[in-house]
Amino acid sequence: MTDLLYFVTEKDPASISLASDHKNVNVGVCLLQDAVYLGVQCQKDEKINDAVKRGIPIYAAKKDVKLRGLEKLINREIKLLDYSEIVDLVLKYNRIINM
């Protein structure tokens, strides 16, 4: 089975929908730069919550969350990672898609 990691850098919920639509693939999503806004708990768009409920792991760059002052607002289901942990993700997944 293929492992697929989405690197999302834009505040575009369509990327979460694309990641959620995969069948028979282990998918993960890593939110970087402005995409960390997608993980804010009060966000009206429910795509992140739906992805979490489906068991898709969602990660976010800890530094990007902190720079935007979102530490207390980020969804608790999203795992915050430093850059060395993000590099480990790249090694864990077979394929990477940048969005």
C-alpha positions as CSV (number, residue, x, y, z in Angstrom):
1,M,0.0,0.0,0.0
2,T,1.2,3.5,-0.9
3,D,1.8,6.1,1.8
4,L,1.1,9.6,0.6
5,L,1.8,12.9,2.4
6,Y,0.3,16.2,1.3
7,F,2.4,19.3,2.1
8,V,-0.2,22.1,2.1
9,T,1.1,25.7,2.2
10,E,-1.9,27.7,1.1
11,K,-5.1,28.4,3.0
12,D,-7.1,26.3,0.5
13,P,-9.5,23.7,2.0
14,A,-9.7,21.9,-1.4
15,S,-6.3,20.3,-0.6
16,I,-7.8,18.7,2.5
17,S,-10.7,17.4,0.3
18,L,-8.2,15.9,-2.2
19,A,-6.3,14.2,0.6
20,S,-9.6,12.8,2.1
21,D,-10.7,11.4,-1.3
22,H,-8.0,8.8,-1.6
23,K,-9.0,5.1,-1.3
24,N,-6.6,2.3,-0.4
25,V,-3.8,4.7,0.3
26,N,-2.4,5.8,3.7
27,V,-2.7,9.6,3.6
28,G,-1.3,12.3,5.8
29,V,-1.5,16.0,5.7
30,C,1.2,18.5,6.8
31,L,0.1,22.1,7.2
32,L,2.8,24.6,6.5
33,Q,3.0,28.4,6.3
34,D,-0.5,30.0,5.9
35,A,-2.1,26.5,5.7
36,V,-1.9,26.3,9.5
37,Y,-5.0,28.6,9.5
38,L,-7.0,25.6,8.2
39,G,-6.4,23.9,11.6
40,V,-8.0,26.6,13.7
41,Q,-10.8,25.1,15.8
42,C,-13.3,27.8,15.1
43,Q,-12.8,27.5,11.4
44,K,-16.2,27.3,9.6
45,D,-14.8,24.8,7.1
46,E,-15.2,21.4,8.5
47,K,-12.9,19.6,6.1
48,I,-10.1,19.2,8.7
49,N,-12.5,17.8,11.3
50,D,-13.9,15.4,8.7
51,A,-10.4,14.2,7.8
52,V,-9.5,13.7,11.5
53,K,-12.7,11.7,12.0
54,R,-11.8,9.5,9.1
55,G,-8.4,8.8,10.7
56,I,-6.2,10.9,8.4
57,P,-3.3,12.2,10.5
58,I,-3.0,15.9,10.3
59,Y,0.3,17.6,11.2
60,A,1.3,21.3,11.4
61,A,4.6,23.1,11.6
62,K,4.9,24.2,15.2
63,K,6.9,27.3,14.2
64,D,4.3,28.4,11.7
65,V,1.5,28.0,14.3
66,K,3.5,30.0,16.8
67,L,4.4,32.8,14.4
68,R,0.7,33.4,13.6
69,G,-0.3,33.3,17.3
70,L,-2.5,30.2,16.9
71,E,-1.2,28.0,19.7
72,K,-4.4,28.2,21.7
73,L,-6.7,28.1,18.6
74,I,-5.3,25.1,16.7
75,N,-7.4,21.9,16.7
76,R,-6.1,19.6,19.4
77,E,-6.2,16.6,17.1
78,I,-3.5,18.2,14.9
79,K,0.0,17.1,15.9
80,L,2.4,20.0,16.0
81,L,5.9,19.2,14.7
82,D,9.2,21.0,14.6
83,Y,11.2,20.9,11.3
84,S,13.3,17.9,12.2
85,E,10.1,15.9,12.8
86,I,8.7,17.1,9.5
87,V,11.9,15.7,7.8
88,D,11.1,12.4,9.5
89,L,7.6,12.5,7.9
90,V,9.2,12.8,4.5
91,L,11.2,9.6,5.2
92,K,8.1,7.8,6.5
93,Y,5.8,8.4,3.5
94,N,6.6,7.0,0.0
95,R,5.2,9.9,-2.0
96,I,4.9,13.7,-1.3
97,I,2.4,16.1,-3.0
98,N,3.0,19.8,-2.6
99,M,0.0,22.0,-2.7
